[in-house]
Amino acid sequence: MGVYQTSLNAIFDVFLFPFGSGPPVIGLAAVSLGAGVLMVVIFRYASNQRGIRAAKEKIKAHLLEIRLFKDDPVLIMRAQKQVCMASLVYMRYALVPFTVLVVPLLILLLQLNLYFGYRPLRPGESAIVAVKVPEQVPWSDVTVQLDAPQGMAIETPALRMEEEREVDWRLKATQEGRFQLTVKLADREFQKEVRVGDRLARVTPSRRGAQLLAMGFAQGEPVLPSGAPVEAIEVRYPPRSIGVLGWQVHWFVVFLVLSLASGYTLSWVFRIEV
């Protein structure tokens, strides 16, 4: 794992650690509100505030013109044209800050998915462990062994699925902690972390090779070595849902609502044009 991803994981681990024993919605709310503030600050300094303000005023003026002269088709058509032109100007001014926001927002969302997309296993709970083998490895040569440490129990023998090029086991967690599974294939060994417990924690369902997203954005564990006879090692954790007022919702919905609410509130208080 590169220095960049290791540092990013450490920052999020430290920030979310105080929220680990409480409801996940509290930690997610803290990140969402902070993200809303950060997005507004970036928008403020990356945008042409004077240009955005002027474009919005023109849109309002021409909309008012449409209401005032609703009995004059010629004036209405002219006002509609001006609304469209002013809207295009507004979009041009807004494009720059939104472009600046895309990369940090994507990094943030992919990182948050490691904490809120899935939850750790609980003691007594089982999950499927899957090893995917790349096409260049002959299936007849695929002999995979899975070793589990104390605290984990392998409940089933290996299930080989040739069409999917996948070998599966059912794994049972017997105690809380962080564990390392060992996959042995072609005289090589590869590890995969398993998280067990009730605390909010970074969960990586799949350890893969050096694909673009895995390397650049949100890889909770080191990527598999180049040329490895293993394409991916997966632990199929249960998806996490966030409890809000008795409803179970996806974490992104909570993030979207709270970050937009905090962002718009801050922009209104400090008169930032968005």
C-alpha positions in Angstrom: 0.0 0.0 0.0 1.4 3.4 -1.0 2.2 6.2 1.5 -0.8 8.2 0.2 -3.4 5.5 0.9 -1.7 4.5 4.2 -1.9 8.2 5.3 -5.5 8.5 4.2 -6.5 5.4 6.1 -4.7 6.6 9.2 -6.4 10.0 9.1 -9.9 8.5 8.8 -9.1 5.9 11.4 -8.1 8.6 13.9 -11.1 10.9 13.1 -13.7 8.1 13.3 -12.2 6.3 16.4 -14.1 8.4 19.0 -17.4 7.3 17.2 -16.5 3.6 17.1 -18.6 2.4 20.0 -21.7 4.5 19.3 -24.3 4.4 16.5 -22.6 4.7 13.1 -24.9 7.5 12.2 -23.1 9.8 14.6 -19.7 9.3 13.0 -21.3 9.6 9.5 -23.0 12.8 10.6 -19.8 14.4 11.8 -18.0 13.6 8.5 -21.0 14.8 6.4 -21.3 18.1 8.2 -17.6 18.7 7.9 -17.7 17.8 4.2 -20.5 20.3 3.6 -18.4 23.1 5.2 -15.3 22.1 3.2 -17.3 22.0 -0.1 -18.6 25.5 0.5 -15.2 26.9 1.3 -13.7 25.3 -1.8 -16.6 26.6 -3.9 -16.1 30.1 -2.4 -12.5 30.4 -3.3 -12.6 28.5 -6.6 -15.5 30.3 -8.1 -16.1 33.8 -9.6 -18.6 35.0 -6.9 -19.2 38.3 -8.7 -20.0 36.6 -12.0 -22.3 34.0 -10.3 -24.2 36.7 -8.5 -24.7 38.8 -11.6 -25.9 35.7 -13.6 -28.4 34.8 -10.9 -29.7 38.4 -10.7 -30.3 38.4 -14.5 -32.2 35.1 -14.2 -34.4 36.5 -11.5 -35.0 39.7 -13.5 -36.0 37.9 -16.6 -38.3 35.5 -14.7 -40.0 38.5 -13.2 -40.3 40.0 -16.7 -42.2 36.8 -17.8 -44.6 37.2 -14.9 -45.2 40.9 -15.5 -45.7 40.7 -19.3 -47.5 37.3 -19.4 -50.0 38.8 -22.0 -47.2 39.7 -24.5 -45.9 36.6 -26.3 -43.1 38.5 -28.0 -41.7 39.8 -24.7 -42.2 36.4 -23.0 -40.2 34.7 -25.8 -37.4 37.3 -25.5 -37.3 36.9 -21.7 -37.2 33.1 -22.0 -34.2 33.5 -24.3 -32.5 35.8 -21.8 -33.2 33.3 -19.0 -31.5 30.5 -21.0 -28.5 32.7 -21.9 -28.1 33.8 -18.2 -28.4 30.2 -17.1 -25.6 29.1 -19.5 -23.4 31.9 -18.1 -24.1 30.7 -14.6 -23.3 27.1 -15.5 -20.0 28.3 -17.0 -19.0 30.1 -13.8 -20.1 27.1 -11.7 -18.3 24.6 -13.8 -14.8 25.5 -12.4 -15.5 25.0 -8.7 -17.5 21.8 -9.4 -14.6 20.5 -11.4 -12.3 21.3 -8.5 -14.6 19.5 -6.1 -14.9 16.3 -8.1 -11.6 14.6 -7.1 -11.7 15.3 -3.3 -15.4 14.4 -3.2 -14.8 11.1 -5.0 -11.9 10.3 -2.7 -14.0 11.0 0.3 -17.0 8.9 -0.8 -14.8 5.9 -1.7 -13.0 6.2 1.6 -16.3 6.5 3.6 -17.6 3.3 1.9 -14.8 1.4 3.7 -16.4 2.3 7.0 -20.1 2.6 6.2 -20.6 0.4 3.2 -20.2 -2.8 5.1 -19.9 -3.9 8.8 -17.5 -6.3 10.5 -18.6 -9.8 11.2 -20.0 -10.5 14.7 -18.9 -13.4 16.9 -20.8 -16.5 15.8 -21.6 -15.1 12.3 -20.4 -16.7 9.1 -19.4 -15.3 5.7 -18.2 -16.6 2.4 -14.5 -16.2 1.5 -13.9 -16.3 -2.2 -10.6 -16.5 -4.1 -10.8 -15.5 -7.8 -8.2 -16.9 -10.2 -7.1 -15.0 -13.4 -7.6 -16.4 -16.9 -3.9 -16.9 -17.5 -3.7 -19.6 -14.7 -4.9 -23.0 -16.1 -7.8 -24.2 -14.0 -6.4 -27.7 -13.8 -3.4 -26.3 -12.0 -5.5 -24.4 -9.4 -5.0 -25.9 -6.0 -5.9 -23.4 -3.3 -5.6 -23.8 0.4 -7.1 -21.4 3.0 -5.6 -21.2 6.5 -7.5 -19.4 9.3 -6.0 -18.3 12.6 -7.4 -18.9 16.1 -10.6 -16.9 16.4 -11.8 -18.0 12.9 -13.1 -21.4 11.8 -13.4 -22.8 8.3 -16.8 -24.5 8.2 -16.8 -26.1 4.7 -14.4 -27.6 2.3 -13.4 -25.7 -0.8 -16.1 -25.2 -3.4 -14.6 -25.0 -6.8 -16.6 -23.1 -9.5 -14.8 -23.4 -12.8 -17.1 -21.1 -14.8 -16.6 -18.3 -12.3 -12.9 -19.3 -11.8 -13.6 -19.0 -8.1 -12.9 -21.1 -5.0 -15.2 -20.5 -2.0 -15.2 -21.4 1.7 -17.6 -20.6 4.5 -15.8 -18.9 7.4 -17.2 -18.5 10.9 -16.0 -15.8 13.4 -15.6 -17.1 16.9 -14.2 -14.1 18.7 -13.7 -10.3 18.2 -10.5 -9.0 16.7 -8.5 -8.4 13.5 -7.4 -11.6 11.8 -5.3 -12.5 8.8 -6.4 -15.3 6.6 -3.7 -17.0 4.5 -4.4 -18.2 0.9 -1.8 -20.6 -0.5 -1.6 -21.0 -4.3 1.2 -22.0 -6.6 3.7 -22.1 -3.8 2.9 -18.5 -2.8 1.0 -17.1 0.1 -1.3 -14.1 0.2 -3.1 -12.6 3.3 -6.5 -11.1 3.7 -7.7 -9.2 6.8 -11.0 -10.1 8.5 -12.6 -7.7 11.0 -14.9 -9.1 13.8 -16.7 -6.9 16.3 -19.4 -4.3 16.9 -17.2 -1.2 16.7 -17.2 1.1 13.6 -14.1 0.0 11.7 -12.6 0.1 8.2 -13.7 -2.9 6.4 -12.2 -4.0 3.0 -14.4 -6.6 1.4 -11.9 -7.4 -1.4 -8.2 -7.3 -1.8 -7.3 -7.0 -5.4 -4.5 -6.2 -7.8 -3.3 -2.8 -8.9 -6.3 -1.6 -10.7 -6.8 2.2 -11.1 -9.4 2.7 -8.3 -7.7 0.2 -6.0 -4.4 2.0 -6.2 -5.6 5.5 -6.4 -8.5 6.0 -4.1 -9.8 3.5 -1.6 -7.8 0.4 -0.9 -8.0 -0.6 2.7 -5.3 -3.2 2.3 -2.2 -3.5 0.2 -2.8 -4.4 -3.4 -1.9 -7.9 -4.6 1.5 -8.2 -6.2 1.7 -7.7 -9.9 1.6 -11.1 -11.7 0.1 -12.9 -8.7 -1.8 -16.1 -9.5 -4.7 -14.6 -7.5 -7.0 -11.9 -9.0 -8.9 -11.1 -5.8 -9.5 -12.4 -2.3 -13.0 -11.5 -1.0 -14.7 -11.6 2.3 -18.4 -11.1 1.7 -19.3 -9.0 4.7 -22.9 -8.0 5.4 -23.8 -4.6 4.0 -24.3 -1.9 6.6 -27.4 0.2 6.9 -27.7 3.4 8.9 -30.5 3.8 11.4 -32.2 7.1 11.2 -35.4 7.8 13.2 -36.4 4.1 13.0 -35.6 3.8 9.3 -32.7 1.8 7.8 -31.2 3.8 4.9 -28.0 3.6 2.8 -25.1 5.7 4.2 -24.9 7.8 1.0 -28.4 9.1 1.5 -27.4 10.4 5.0 -24.2 11.9 3.7 -25.9 13.6 0.8 -28.7 15.2 3.0 -26.5 16.3 5.8 -23.6 17.6 3.7 -25.9 19.6 1.4 -27.8 21.0 4.4 -24.7 22.1 6.2 -23.3 23.5 3.0 -26.4 25.6 2.1 -26.7 26.8 5.7 -23.1 28.0 5.7 -23.4 29.6 2.3 -26.6 31.5 3.4 -25.0 32.7 6.7 -21.8 34.0 5.0 -23.6 35.1 1.8 -21.6 32.8 -0.5 -23.2 32.4 -4.0 -23.7 28.8 -5.0 
